[in-house]
Amino acid sequence: MQVFRFSIRGAVKHFAIAVLVGVLWLTSSLVAPVYAESLSSPNRYIAADGTDLTAMAQCLPRQLNQGNLSRALKEAQNDFLEKVFDVKDNYSDYKLDANEIEYLACLEGKGITPQVKR
């Protein structure tokens, strides 16, 4: 009887692990990152309030699409909290990362004035 109980517990554990792995695989395939190169198609991205976000999605650099702890820690040194709380009067007074400069230039190239420059 005890052997039967242990085999049922083992089967239940294996089934639970298989279900967990399946759910993790499914969620990772549904939440795939969006890359700027794949956004070159004529798809349009419209927010719920009707704002066209297509240019922002197309300008988003690939490095900012992917989670990277070392990049986040490096950018935390670039006046991050000051930017969040809008401490300085002029946005160009902050330390800006090369990716951020590229993103802002791309937006301006598409005719959009970023909020930080208004």
N, C-alpha and C positions, 0 to 999 in steps of 0.2 A: 504494500500500500504506500509506503514511504517513497519507494522508487518511482511509483506512478505520480505522486505529488511533486517530486523534484523534476520529473520530465515535463509536467504541465507548466511549472514555474519557468523552466528553461524555454519552453515554446512561447509562453506569453512574453518573456523578456525579448526573445528574438523578434517576435511580431511587433512589439512596441518600438524596438530599434529600427526595424524596417519601415514602419509608418513614419517615424521621426525623420529618417533619412529621406524618404519620399517627399515629405512636406518641405524640408529644407531645399531639396533639389527643385521642387516646383516653384517655390518662392524666389529662388535665385534665378531661375529662368524667366520669371515674370518681371523681375526688377533689374533687367539688364541696363547698363549705362547707355546714355545717348551720346554719340560722338558728333562733333561739329561736321566732320566729313560726310556723315550720313544725312545731314540736314540740308544738303545742297539741292535736294529735290524741291519741287514747287509746293511742298507741304506748308500750310500756314498754321501758326500756333496762336490761338485767340484765347485770352483770359475770360473768366466768367463775366467781367464787367465790359467786355467788348474791346479791350485793349489788344492791339496786335503785338505779339511777343516774338514774331518770327526773326527779326533782326537780332534780338538778344540771344536767341537759341543758336543762330548761325555764327555769331561772333564768339560764343563761349569756347575758350581754349580747351584742348583735350586734357591738359594737366589739371584744370579745375573741375573736370568731370569725374575724376577718380579720387577716392579717398587716399590720403597719404599723410601719415602722422608726422613725419619729419618735415614736410612742406608746411603743414599747419603750425608746427612749433616755430619754424623759421618765420612765417608770416605773422605770428603772434608778436614778434619783436618789432614789426613794422607799424608801430602806432595803432595797433588793432583796437584797443579800448578807446583811444582818443577818437578814432573814426566812428566807432559805434555811438559814442556819446556826443559827437560833433563838437569837440572842444575848440578846434581851431577855426578861424573865420574863412580861410582859403584852403580848399582841398589840396592844392598843389604843395602846401607846406608839410603835408604828411610824407613819411617814407613810403614809396610805392614799389611794389614788386614788378618785375618785367612783365609777368602775365597780366597783371592788372592794367598796366600802361597799354599793352597790346589790345586788351579788351575794350578799354575806353576809346582808343584810336579807331578800332573797327566800328564801334557804334557811331562815332562822329563821321566816319567815312560813309556810313549808310544813311546819314542825315538825321540821326537821333542825338539830341543833346542829353547826355547822362544827367541824372538828378543831382549828382555831386557838383556839376558845373553850372547849375541854374542859379 
